Amino acid sequence: MHKDVKGMFSELDGYCEGLDRNGCVSYPVTISWNTAGPHHGRPVVMIMGQVREAGDLPPGELQVPAGILEQVREMGYDAQPLSVEELKGFWREARLLEVKGHWHPDARLVQF
């Protein structure tokens, strides 16, 4: 049985263009193999406790550890590899840059 893995989803919504910055609106996700029902044993994205299949996400990409990248892509998600250290570093910096009015309460502006 797999343990849940933390990742990020970076949403491409034009927010940064309006601010003349290079980055995206990002928020934390959990990759889980332990959901009940038809997804059990396969990786799915969990956002705020809800399963989000690839077609349920807005345009953007997941950032996940390289060790699970291919499994996540096989499920139809757009994803890029990012080490745990890189994920933590981006998130530490992003905590200072809140996004006003976004549906996800933990959404932050992550700059590249």
MIVEX-204607 format. One record per residue: residue in three letters; x, y, z of N, C-alpha, C, O in turn. Coordinates in steps of 0.001 Angstrom, whole numbers, plus 500000, padded with zeros to 6 digits. Example, Ala and Ser with C-alpha at 12.3 -4.5 7.8 and 13.67 -1.06 7.14 Angstrom:
REM MIVEX-204607
ALA513190494310507800512300495500507800513200496700507800514236496681508465
SER512850497750507080513670498940507140512900500030507870513409501138508039
REM end
This chain:
REM MIVEX-204607
MET500844498815500000500000500000500000500889501248500000501832501350500785
HIS500584502168499135501326503425499034500909504390500140499759504399500580
LYS501863505196500574501545506304501460501127507489500606501574507625499467
ASP500277508340501146499912509563500432501153510437500259502052510436501101
VAL501186511184499150502331512031498809501828513452498597500792513665497968
LYS502564514418499123502219515829498931502775516317497592503843515890497154
GLY502039517206496963502471517838495727501844519218495639501247519711496596
MET501992519833494470501374521132494231500687521097492873501096520356491979
PHE499656521893492729499038522103491427499224523566491074498904524451491867
SER499740523816489884499956525186489405498957525467488308498993524868487233
GLU498075526384488600496953526713487731497328527856486793497838528891487224
LEU497070527654485525497357528682484526496080529482484289495204529056483536
ASP495979530647484937494739531408484812494938532876484454493987533657484505
GLY496143533257484097496386534633483692496587535591484851496818536778484623
TYR496507535118486082496660535995487244498000536731487218498068537925487508
CYS499057536007486869500387536613486888500589537612485754501295538607485913
GLU499972537344484618500101538277483503499566539649483893500153540675483551
GLY498449539655484610497862540914485046498749541673486018498655542895486131
LEU499612540944486721500531541567487672501908541801487061502807542319487724
ASP502072541415485783503353541514485084504443540740485837505547541240486051
ARG504105539519486227505046538645486921505101537305486213504186536945485472
ASN506181536567486445506331535244485880506077534221486978506891534070487889
GLY504970533528486898504635532547487909503239532017487682502681532153486593
CYS502674531410488713501339530849488584500690530757489958501359530856490986
VAL499388530568489954498649530366491179498768528890491537498366528025490759
SER499318528602492705499556527219493107498927526935494458498748527827495288
TYR498597525663494653498033525250495929498382523790496176498675523042495243
PRO498347523392497455498763522032497796497736520991497376496530521239497397
VAL498237519826496995497402518674496683498014517457497369499169517475497794
THR497225516420497464497703515138497964497485514115496866496413514064496264
ILE498488513307496606498344512186495673498085510963496545498893510630497412
SER496954510294496314496569509169497156496248507935496317495660508025495240
TRP496647506800496836496318505494496251495255504805497104494848503683496804
ASN494814505466498154494016504824499189492559505269499220491904505156500256
THR492049505766498117490649506182498091489755504963497894490185503948497346
ALA488534505069498337487570503989498144487024504046496719487111505079496055
GLY486475502959496267485807502949494981486717502618493818487720501923493982
PRO486367503117492636487053502697491408488515503131491308489255502597490482
HIS488940504073492118490313504571492040491260503852492990492469504076492937
HIS490738502998493853491567502366494877492772501664494240492637500877493304
GLY493950501978494779495187501365494281495831502121493137496933501774492711
ARG495164503150492631495727503981491561495852505415492081495045505845492905
PRO496863506159491602497047507517492132495978508490491631495697508573490435
VAL495397509215492572494452510284492233494831511521493027495464511435494079
VAL494438512657492511494687513929493179493537514214494133492362514112493780
MET493916514571495346492945514976496360493185516458496656494296516869496990
ILE492117517246496526492183518669496868491089518940497880489902518755497611
MET491517519384499048490585519680500134489663518490500398488464518661500617
GLY490239517271500376489505516059500704488665515467499593487999514454499805
GLN488676516074498405487871515571497290488764515048496176489794515642495856
VAL488351513916495583489081513346494448488878514241493236487757514640492919
ARG489976514547492567489925515328491323490614514517490232491835514361490242
GLU489833514007489304490408513294488171491030514313487229490816515517487374
ALA491802513824486265492524514725485356491579515727484691491925516902484567
GLY490417515294484269489469516178483599488753517143484524488063518051484062
ASP488913516954485834488258517819486816489108519013487222488644519886487956
LEU490346519057486753491258520130487148491241521259486117491025521009484931
PRO491465522479486553491603523579485595492900523414484807493734522590485184
PRO493096524167483729494364524072482990495544524353483916495530525316484683
GLY496550523514483836497731523665484669498480522355484771498231521422484007
GLU499401522290485723500216521095485901500433520800487371500483521694488216
LEU500560519508487642500981519060488962502494519110489046503181518942488039
GLN503009519337490228504424519163490513504484518072491568503977518232492679
VAL505113516955491203505153515781492073506569515243492145507376515517491258
PRO506890514477493190508203513841493252508432512934492036507507512280491553
ALA509659512909491559509998512154490339509634510682490446509308510057489437
GLY509681510116491640509407508700491818507990508273491473507751507091491225
ILE507044509208491452505657508863491115505190509511489813504031509370489423
LEU506096510220489144505723510990487955505016510142486897503947510524486422
GLU505585509014486525504997508198485451503630507642485847502723507596485016
GLN503470507222487092502168506716487539501098507800487432499974507541487002
VAL501464509010487828500522510131487786500166510463486332499000510697486012
ARG501164510480485469500907510764484051500043509679483409499196509979482568
GLU500253508416483801499440507324483258497966507495483586497111506986482860
MET497654508196484659496266508453485038495698509673484306494556510064484545
GLY496493510271483417496004511369482589496315512765483089495917513744482459
TYR497018512880484204497350514198484743498572514772484034499520514045483735
ASP498549516071483767499751516776483324500604516996484559500125517534485557
ALA501856516587484502502700516673485695504154516860485316504605516441484250
GLN504874517503486223506316517713486086506987517227487364506387517270488438
PRO508231516765487249508930516300488449509489517465489252509980518446488695
LEU509406517339490547509975518316491458510374517556492708509585516775493238
SER511579517774493179512023517074494375511265517594495587510688518680495554
VAL511274516810496649510612517225497881511214518534498378510490519407498857
GLU512544518676498267513196519910498708512743521106497871512498522184498411
GLU512631520915496546512158522005495681510717522374496019510379523554496103
LEU509864521362496213508473521623496582508404522453497863507676523444497932
LYS509163522042498869509151522769500138509677524191499963509142525127500558
GLY510721524359499153511284525687498914510311526615498218510145527762498631
PHE509655526129497151508665526949496454507539527333497398507083528477497402
TRP507090526366498203505947526632499065506311527610500177505492528449500553
ARG507544527511500712507984528464501740507947529887501199507457530802501863
GLU508468530065499990508480531400499378507073531870499049506759533051499203
ALA506218530951498595504873531323498163503977531710499325503004532436499124
ARG504266531256500518503406531561501669503238533060501887502278533491502525
LEU504151533844501369504089535292501547503202535979500508502824537137500687
LEU502870535280499435502195535916498303500780535354498142500555534482497302
GLU499844535834498922498469535353498848497796535807497558498147536834496978
VAL496827535016497131496039535332495933494635535692496404493956534873497024
LYS494208536893496116492903537374496566491775536768495714491855536748494486
GLY490744536285496374489533535849495693489610534517494980488705534200494208
HIS490643533718495197490738532416494539489888531402495305489720531531496518
TRP489353530396494611488462529426495254489168528578496308488533528118497257
HIS490489528364496150491223527552497121491800528470498188492547529391497860
PRO491474528243499455491917529176500509493428529230500700493941530214501231
ASP494153528194500280495604528182500436496341528545499156497553528348499074
ALA495639529071498151496281529439496892497309530535497127497059531494497856
ARG498465530379496501499551531348496620500151531596495242500047530764494341
LEU500771532739495102501477533058493872502894532509493967503675532927494822
VAL503214531581493094504548531009493060505267531608491871504803531489490737
GLN506395532249492118507159532884491046508349532028490670508956531373491517
PHE508672532041489398509798531246488895510981532143488602512028531662488169
REM end
